[in-house]
Amino acid sequence: MNVWLTIYRVAMIVFVAMVIVAVVSLFLPKIRQNQERQRKLTILEEENRAKEDMIKQLQSQQDQFLSDSRYVERVAREELGKAKAGETIFRFSERKTNAFRVRP
């Protein structure tokens, strides 16, 4: 009688192990899919924050363009190379050489 009890217990352990393996194999792809979606969500949230920062910066720059004429003039001169009527613009460029420059 002991042999049948042992066989029954071993069979029950094997059955429970098979059920556990089946449940894990059913849910493991969903778990991985959920982790991948969470990773993508994190990346998109970071991109969203960066774009919101860019929007704030551009809105600030737009406000400066609308309210500060000196800012408009500076941007026109420095970034666009514009000048007032009658002004002469001198541009200096450094010559790039391989010579070593000694500082005093």
KOLVODREN-385682 format. One record per residue (C-alpha): x, y negated, z. Coordinates in steps of 0.25 Angstrom, whole numbers, plus 5000, padded with zeros to 4 digits. Example, Ala and Ser with C-alpha at 12.3 -4.5 7.8 and 13.67 -1.06 7.14 Angstrom:
REM KOLVODREN-385682
504950185031;505550045029;
This chain:
REM KOLVODREN-385682
500050005000;501249915003;501649924988;500349874983;500349754993;501749714988;501349724973;500149644976;500949534983;502049534972;500849524962;500249404970;501549334970;501849354955;500449304952;500549174961;501949154954;501349164941;500149074944;501148964950;502048984937;500748964928;500348844936;501748774935;501848814920;500448744918;500748614925;502248604922;502048544908;501048444914;501948404925;503048374915;502148304906;501748214918;503148184921;503448144907;502248054907;502747994920;504147964915;503547904902;502647814911;503847774919;504547734906;503347654901;503147584914;504547534914;504447494899;503147414903;503847344915;504947304905;503947254895;503247174906;504547114911;504747074896;503347014895;503646934908;504946884902;504346844889;503146774896;504146694904;504946654892;503646614885;503246524897;504646464896;504446434881;503146374883;503546284895;505046254894;505546184882;506946194886;506846344886;506246334872;507446254868;508446344874;507946464868;507846394854;509246354855;509946474862;509146594855;508646534842;509746444839;508946324837;509346174839;508746044840;508745954828;510045884826;510845984835;512046064830;512246204836;513646254838;513846404840;515046454846;515446604845;516546674851;517546744842;517646884846;519046944846;519847054852;520746964859;520846964874;520446834881;521246804893;520546714903;521346614911;
